[in-house]
Amino acid sequence: MSYLLRVLLPDRPGSLGSLAVALGTAGADIISLDVVDRFDGVAVDDIVVHVPHGTFPDTLITAAERLDGVLVDSLRPFGGILDAHRELELVDAVAGAGAGAAQLLADELPAALRVGWALVVDVTGEACQLVARGESAPMWEGGRVAALCGLERAVALEDDDDTPASWVAMDTALAAAPLPADQVLVVGRPGGPSFRPSEIARLGYLTGILRTLLAG
């Protein structure tokens, strides 16, 4: 069984090594790692670990948080590895997908950005309309979502009065970014964690490249 941990730890030499040892004592084997963010002497890392069948996830949290200054922000099942090449492969695939670009993006982006689901929404009218839904995305056909109207950059979305209830079920963290032709990409991460500024920037870079490619 593999899990994705998001861990906050002191941004100093030796911290990651100590964490690796602590996780190892709990039977975890680190498969891959990505530095998500750094701020105020703290590093935010995503770590994929494999543990033997029957290992309780809580043991990973306990082992990590025994270390001074270490906090597990989230822990969830995860398949595969953390690979930045996925984003490049996705850009290449979407650029050549023609009329199927929106559906391909909704299907494949969650694996590239480590989110649970993705939707592509048209915002040309008074009410937003669904363009494409990924397999794990909530059922939703359309409606007014004020935060998507006139969206000019990637943002984290707040849970307000007109946010669809299906989008925020299971304490889902939301983010959105503009695409060409008055479309908007919406991504959700059920159960969190919240999107960090570096992740919003990453989403903005990716959709910015896609806007340039798809608008040409």
N, C-alpha and C positions, 0 to 999 in steps of 0.2 A: 504494500500500500504506500502511495506517495502523498505527501502533503506539501502545501505552500505556506510557509510562515512569513509573516511580515514582522520584522524585529527592529526595535529601536535600541541602539547600543552606543556606548561612548566612542566617539570618532578619534581613536588613538591607537598606536601600534599595539598589537597583541590582543585586542578585544575580540576580533573575529576568530583568532586561533583558540582563545579560551572558550568561545561559544561552540566552536566545532568539537572541542574535547567534551564539553558538557553534553552536547547532543549525542555524541558517540557513546557516552556512558548510558544513555537511555536507549541505545540500540539503533540510533538513526545514522544513516549514511547520506552525506550531503551529495546531491546529484548536480546541482547548478546553483548559481547565485547571481544576483543583479543588485547593484547599488541604486536605489530609487531616489534618494535625496540626502542632503547634508545641511544641517543648520545648527547654529549655536553649540558646536561641539558634539552634536549627535549625528550618527549615521542611521539611515533607514534602509534596511536591506530586505530583499525578497530572497528566500532560501527554499529550494525544493529539496526535501529529504525523503528517503525511502526507509520504511521501518518494517520489521517482520510482521507477518499476519498475526493479529491478536493483540498488537501493541496499542495501548490506549493513548489517544492524542494528548490527553491531559499530561501524560508523563513528559512530553516534549516541552510543554509550557513550564512545568515545574522545574525541569532540568535547566532551561534557559534562564528563568527568572531567579534562580539561586545565585547567579552572577550579579555583582554590584553594578547597578546602572542599566541593566538589561530589562526590556519590557517587550512582551509579545503582543503586538497590536492586533493580529488576526491569525487564524489557522484554519485552513480549509483543504479538502481533498483536491488533488491536482494531478493531471496526467501530462506527461512529457517533460520537457526541460525549458529553461528560460533562454530564449534564443532571439537576439535582436535581428537576425537575418529574416525572421518571419515577416517583419514589417516591410522590408525591401521586396520580398517575394509577393506580398499582398499588393503593394503599389504596382508592381509589374503586371500582376494578374488583372487587377481592376482596370488598368489603363488599356488593356487589350480585350476587355469583356464586352464592349459595346453596350447594347440595350440591357444586358444582364449585369452591369456594373453595380447597381444599387443592391441587388440581391446577393451578389458575391461578397460585397462589403459587409452586409448584415450577417452573412454566414461565417465569414472567415476572420473578421476583425477581433472577436472576443479572444481567440487563442493568441493573437499577436499582442494585444494590450492587456491581457490578464483581467478581463472583465467577464461578467456572466452572460450578457446578452447585448444585442445591438438592434436598433431600428433606424430606418431611413424614412424621414417624414417630409412631406411637401407643405410649405407654409405660405403659398401664394394667396390663399383666400382668407376669409375671416376665421375659418376653422382649419386646423391642420388635418392633413390626410395621410394615411399610411401609404408608403411607397414599397417598402420591403421590410420583412420581419425575419430575424434569425430564428433558428429552431428553438432556442431556449428563451426567446423573448416573450413577454406577456401578451395575451390576447388584447388587441386594441385596434379599432378601425378608424378612429379620428375624433377630433374635438378641439376646442380652443385650449391652447397652452401658451399663455402670454409670454413666458420666458423665451420661447423659440422665435417669436416675431421680431424681425429686424436684427437677429443675432449676427454679430460681426466677428466674433472670435470665440475660441474654445473657452468654456466656463464650466464650473461645477454648478449644478442646479439645486435649488432649495425646494423643500417640500412645502408648497404653498397651496392656496385654495383651488387653483385650477390644474395642479399637477395630477394626472390620472392616477387613481388609487392603485391600479394594477402595476404601475411603474414603481411605486414606493412600498409595495408589499414586501414583507420579510426584511424590513429595515434596509432597503436597497439604496446605495449611494448612486447618484446620477451625475452625468456630465454630458455636454453637447457641444457640437462644433458645426459651423456652416460648411455646406458643400455647394457645388455649382447648381444653377437653375432653380434657385429658391428652395433648395432642399437642405435639411439639417440631419446630421447624424446624432443619435441619442444612444448612450451606452449606460448600462446598469451593472452594479456589482452587489448582488443580494447578500445581505449580512455584513456589508462593508468589506474592508475599511474605507473610510472617506478618501476621495481623490486628493492627493497632495499636489501642491503647485507645480512640482516637476512633472507629474503625470499629466496635468492639464496642458502644460507646455508641450509635452510629447504628443498629445492628441492634436494640438494645434499645428505642430510641424507636419504630422502625417496628413491631416486633412488639407493643409496648405499646399502640399505637394500634389494631392489629388485634385484640388481645385484647378491648379495650373494645368495638369495633364488633361482633365476631363473637359475643361472649358475651351481647349484648343481645337 
